[in-house]
Amino acid sequence: MNITSVVDLSKAVLQQVEFPQPVPVRVFMKRLDLIHPYVSGNKWFKQKYNLIKAREDGYETLLTFGGAFSNHIYATAAAGKEFGFRTIGMIRGEEHFRLNPTLQFAAEQGMQIHYVTRSDYRKKHLPEFTEWIYSKFGNVYIIPEGGTNQLAIKGTSEIPSLIETDFDYITTACGTAATVSGVICGLQGNKKVLGFAVLRGASFLLKNAEQNVRAFTGKTFSNWSINLEYHFGGYAKINRDLVLFIRQIEEMNGVVLDPVYTGKMLFGVYDLARNGFFGEGKTIVALHTGGQQGIEGMKMRMKEVGPI
């Protein structure tokens, strides 16, 4: 099977967004969430060249890392089943005797779930941890947490070329900085990139992005920034304002936003636009990077804020 043939990029329509209150800019959403039922959004672009490399090099098993509600774990499990790879998910934290919706789906796709203590998980980048993986699981193709490596940057650098209108800003949520790094690398002209960190204390993302871009292009650029103010308390943290905004966007536009990534990013775009950050008459393209699978998990974890 041709790995690139399973996604339909023509479904990634550009949809203008209507907000609860008027804003002095035009905002479009690039619907990358529609290109595949499971390996969608930025996950496809981060996985694409890793899958091709694993296939070309003769690997039969993919091994990757993530939390119990990880979009990346979900997408890797689905990609493995789709393309005939065995998959192993190294899950941060304690064993879940009742699998949450994300891990249940991953297991149904055939992923072998292996739990790693948080202290050991922090060592996953060390050579001795990698050696332990090979000794335990054999000759596996290792994809880093979040799918973030130079092949992911290569894939996400293709996203700007898919945008079929002129624009001033392109915005995306940031968890590891892979997607924003790729977008920076793939941008042409005087356009700007604005990332939105989804976790607290994420200034390290600025360094990650700069290093990623320099490693991929050999250059540095000044047309990008990452906003650190719209994390809503931290990774996978939400409040009633965010939940209400997500509901309003769905009612007004028919677009479902996940509350961990794209919901926070679009809230940030809306709030900045209302407060004059972009100026007047600009065109912003916000990337819908998928992740709706995480909504069920958030319902389990955050019942006190009401249903999403």
C-alpha positions as CSV (number, residue, x, y, z in Angstrom):
1,M,0.0,0.0,0.0
2,N,1.2,3.5,-0.9
3,I,1.4,5.2,2.5
4,T,0.5,8.6,1.1
5,S,-2.6,7.4,-0.6
6,V,-4.8,6.9,2.4
7,V,-5.3,10.6,3.3
8,D,-7.4,12.9,1.2
9,L,-5.9,16.4,1.4
10,S,-8.7,17.8,-0.8
11,K,-10.9,17.4,2.3
12,A,-8.8,20.0,4.2
13,V,-11.1,22.8,3.3
14,L,-10.5,26.4,4.3
15,Q,-13.5,27.5,6.3
16,Q,-14.1,31.0,7.5
17,V,-14.8,31.3,11.2
18,E,-17.6,33.2,12.8
19,F,-17.0,34.3,16.4
20,P,-19.3,35.1,19.3
21,Q,-18.4,38.8,18.9
22,P,-17.1,40.6,15.7
23,V,-13.4,40.9,15.2
24,P,-11.5,43.3,12.9
25,V,-9.8,40.5,11.0
26,R,-10.7,37.6,8.8
27,V,-10.1,34.2,10.3
28,F,-10.1,31.0,8.3
29,M,-9.6,27.5,9.7
30,K,-7.6,25.0,7.7
31,R,-9.5,21.8,8.4
32,L,-6.6,19.3,8.6
33,D,-8.8,17.3,10.9
34,L,-10.8,16.0,7.9
35,I,-8.1,14.3,5.9
36,H,-8.4,10.9,7.7
37,P,-10.7,9.4,10.3
38,Y,-7.9,8.7,12.8
39,V,-4.5,9.8,11.4
40,S,-5.6,13.3,10.9
41,G,-4.5,16.9,11.5
42,N,-0.9,17.5,12.2
43,K,-0.5,13.9,13.2
44,W,-0.5,12.8,9.6
45,F,2.2,15.3,8.6
46,K,4.4,14.3,11.6
47,Q,3.9,10.6,10.9
48,K,4.2,10.6,7.1
49,Y,7.9,10.5,6.6
50,N,8.5,8.4,9.7
51,L,6.2,5.7,8.2
52,I,7.9,5.9,4.9
53,K,11.4,5.6,6.5
54,A,10.3,2.6,8.7
55,R,8.9,0.8,5.6
56,E,11.9,1.5,3.5
57,D,14.3,0.3,6.2
58,G,12.3,-2.9,6.7
59,Y,11.0,-2.3,10.2
60,E,8.0,-4.3,11.3
61,T,7.3,-2.6,14.6
62,L,6.8,1.1,15.6
63,L,7.5,2.1,19.2
64,T,6.6,5.5,20.6
65,F,5.8,7.4,23.8
66,G,2.9,9.4,25.2
67,G,0.5,10.0,28.0
68,A,-2.6,8.1,28.6
69,F,-4.7,10.5,26.6
70,S,-2.2,11.2,23.8
71,N,-3.3,12.1,20.3
72,H,0.0,10.8,19.1
73,I,-0.5,7.4,20.7
74,Y,-4.0,7.2,19.2
75,A,-2.7,8.1,15.7
76,T,0.3,5.8,15.8
77,A,-1.9,2.9,16.8
78,A,-4.2,3.6,13.9
79,A,-1.4,4.1,11.4
80,G,0.2,0.9,12.5
81,K,-3.0,-1.1,11.8
82,E,-3.6,0.8,8.5
83,F,-0.1,0.1,7.1
84,G,0.7,-3.3,8.6
85,F,3.1,-2.3,11.4
86,R,3.0,-3.8,14.9
87,T,2.9,-1.0,17.4
88,I,4.1,-0.5,21.0
89,G,3.0,2.4,23.2
90,M,5.2,3.4,26.1
91,I,2.7,5.1,28.4
92,R,3.7,7.6,31.0
93,G,2.4,6.7,34.5
94,E,0.6,4.0,36.3
95,E,-1.3,1.1,34.7
96,H,-4.9,1.8,34.0
97,F,-6.9,-1.3,34.8
98,R,-9.9,0.3,33.1
99,L,-8.6,1.7,29.9
100,N,-9.6,5.2,29.0
101,P,-11.1,5.9,25.5
102,T,-7.7,6.7,24.0
103,L,-5.9,3.6,25.2
104,Q,-9.0,1.4,24.5
105,F,-8.9,2.5,20.9
106,A,-5.1,2.0,20.7
107,A,-5.4,-1.5,22.1
108,E,-8.2,-2.3,19.6
109,Q,-5.9,-1.3,16.8
110,G,-3.4,-3.8,18.1
111,M,-1.1,-1.6,20.0
112,Q,0.8,-3.3,22.9
113,I,0.5,-1.0,25.9
114,H,3.6,-0.8,28.2
115,Y,3.5,1.5,31.2
116,V,6.5,3.4,32.4
117,T,6.9,5.1,35.7
118,R,7.2,8.8,35.6
119,S,10.7,8.8,36.8
120,D,11.8,6.3,34.2
121,Y,9.8,8.1,31.5
122,R,11.9,11.2,32.1
123,K,15.0,9.2,31.1
124,K,13.6,8.1,27.7
125,H,16.0,10.3,25.8
126,L,19.1,8.7,27.4
127,P,21.2,6.1,25.5
128,E,20.8,3.5,28.2
129,F,17.0,3.8,28.0
130,T,17.1,3.2,24.3
131,E,19.4,0.2,24.8
132,W,16.9,-1.2,27.2
133,I,14.1,-0.8,24.6
134,Y,16.1,-2.7,22.0
135,S,16.9,-5.5,24.5
136,K,13.3,-5.9,25.5
137,F,11.4,-5.3,22.3
138,G,14.0,-6.1,19.6
139,N,14.6,-4.1,16.3
140,V,11.9,-1.5,16.6
141,Y,11.5,1.9,14.8
142,I,11.4,4.5,17.6
143,I,9.3,7.6,17.1
144,P,9.8,10.2,19.7
145,E,7.1,11.5,22.0
146,G,4.6,13.6,20.0
147,G,6.3,12.3,16.8
148,T,8.8,15.1,17.0
149,N,12.0,14.7,14.9
150,Q,13.4,16.0,11.7
151,L,11.2,13.8,9.6
152,A,8.2,15.4,11.4
153,I,9.5,18.8,10.6
154,K,9.8,17.8,6.9
155,G,6.2,16.7,6.9
156,T,4.8,19.7,8.7
157,S,6.8,22.0,6.4
158,E,4.4,21.0,3.7
159,I,1.3,22.5,5.4
160,P,1.7,26.1,4.3
161,S,1.7,25.0,0.6
162,L,-1.8,23.6,1.1
163,I,-3.4,26.9,2.0
164,E,-5.2,28.2,-1.0
165,T,-5.6,31.9,-0.1
166,D,-3.3,34.8,0.7
167,F,-2.9,35.4,4.4
168,D,-0.9,37.4,6.9
169,Y,-0.6,35.0,9.8
170,I,-0.8,31.3,10.2
171,T,-1.5,30.0,13.8
172,T,-1.2,26.6,15.4
173,A,-1.3,25.0,18.9
174,C,2.1,24.0,20.3
175,G,2.8,21.0,22.5
176,T,6.3,20.0,21.4
177,A,6.9,22.7,18.8
178,A,7.2,20.2,15.9
179,T,4.3,21.6,13.9
180,V,5.1,25.3,14.4
181,S,8.7,24.5,13.5
182,G,7.7,22.9,10.2
183,V,5.3,25.7,9.4
184,I,8.1,28.2,9.9
185,C,10.3,26.2,7.6
186,G,7.7,25.9,4.9
187,L,6.5,29.5,4.8
188,Q,7.1,31.8,1.9
189,G,7.2,35.6,1.7
190,N,6.5,38.0,4.5
191,K,3.9,35.9,6.3
192,K,4.1,35.4,10.0
193,V,3.7,32.3,12.2
194,L,2.1,32.5,15.7
195,G,2.1,29.4,17.9
196,F,0.0,29.0,21.1
197,A,1.5,27.0,23.9
198,V,-1.0,24.6,25.5
199,L,1.0,24.0,28.7
200,R,2.2,26.2,31.5
201,G,5.8,27.3,31.7
202,A,6.4,26.5,28.1
203,S,9.2,29.0,27.3
204,F,11.3,26.0,26.3
205,L,9.2,25.7,23.2
206,L,10.8,28.8,21.9
207,K,14.2,27.1,22.1
208,N,12.9,23.9,20.7
209,A,11.4,25.7,17.7
210,E,14.6,27.7,17.0
211,Q,16.7,24.5,17.2
212,N,14.4,22.6,15.0
213,V,14.3,25.3,12.3
214,R,18.0,25.8,12.3
215,A,18.7,22.0,12.1
216,F,16.2,21.7,9.2
217,T,17.1,24.8,7.2
218,G,20.5,25.9,8.5
219,K,19.0,29.3,9.0
220,T,17.1,31.4,11.7
221,F,14.0,33.4,11.0
222,S,12.4,36.3,12.8
223,N,8.8,36.1,11.5
224,W,7.5,33.8,14.2
225,S,6.6,33.8,17.9
226,I,4.9,31.5,20.4
227,N,2.3,33.0,22.8
228,L,2.6,31.5,26.3
229,E,-0.6,33.0,27.8
230,Y,-3.5,30.8,26.7
231,H,-2.7,27.5,28.4
232,F,-5.7,27.8,30.8
233,G,-3.6,26.6,33.8
234,G,-1.5,23.9,32.1
235,Y,-1.6,20.9,29.8
236,A,-5.1,19.4,29.6
237,K,-6.4,22.1,32.0
238,I,-9.6,23.8,31.1
239,N,-12.2,26.2,32.6
240,R,-15.7,27.3,31.9
241,D,-14.7,30.1,29.6
242,L,-12.9,27.7,27.3
243,V,-15.7,25.2,27.4
244,L,-18.3,27.9,26.6
245,F,-16.2,29.2,23.7
246,I,-15.8,25.7,22.2
247,R,-19.6,25.2,22.4
248,Q,-20.2,28.5,20.7
249,I,-17.8,27.8,17.9
250,E,-19.4,24.4,17.2
251,E,-22.9,26.0,17.3
252,M,-21.9,28.9,15.0
253,N,-19.6,27.0,12.6
254,G,-20.3,23.3,12.9
255,V,-16.6,22.8,13.9
256,V,-15.7,20.6,16.8
257,L,-12.6,21.8,18.7
258,D,-10.6,19.7,21.1
259,P,-10.1,21.4,24.4
260,V,-6.4,20.5,24.8
261,Y,-4.9,22.0,21.6
262,T,-7.0,23.7,18.9
263,G,-9.7,25.0,21.3
264,K,-7.0,26.9,23.3
265,M,-5.3,28.2,20.1
266,L,-8.5,29.5,18.5
267,F,-9.6,31.2,21.8
268,G,-6.2,32.9,21.8
269,V,-6.7,34.1,18.2
270,Y,-10.1,35.4,19.1
271,D,-9.0,37.2,22.2
272,L,-5.9,38.8,20.6
273,A,-8.0,39.9,17.6
274,R,-10.5,41.6,19.9
275,N,-7.7,43.4,21.6
276,G,-6.1,44.7,18.4
277,F,-3.0,42.4,18.3
278,F,-3.3,41.7,14.6
279,G,-4.5,45.2,13.6
280,E,-7.4,45.6,11.1
281,G,-8.1,43.9,7.9
282,K,-5.6,41.1,8.3
283,T,-6.2,37.5,7.3
284,I,-5.4,34.7,9.7
285,V,-5.3,31.0,8.9
286,A,-5.7,28.8,12.0
287,L,-4.7,25.2,11.7
288,H,-7.2,22.6,13.0
289,T,-4.8,19.9,14.0
290,G,-7.4,17.3,14.9
291,G,-7.4,15.8,18.4
292,Q,-11.1,15.5,18.8
293,Q,-10.6,11.9,20.2
294,G,-9.3,13.5,23.4
295,I,-12.8,15.0,24.2
296,E,-14.0,11.8,25.7
297,G,-11.0,11.5,27.9
298,M,-11.4,15.1,29.0
299,K,-15.0,14.3,30.0
300,M,-13.6,11.6,32.2
301,R,-11.0,13.8,33.8
302,M,-12.8,17.1,34.2
303,K,-16.4,16.4,35.0
304,E,-16.5,19.4,37.3
305,V,-16.6,21.9,34.4
306,G,-19.5,20.2,32.7
307,P,-19.8,18.3,29.4
308,I,-17.8,19.5,26.4
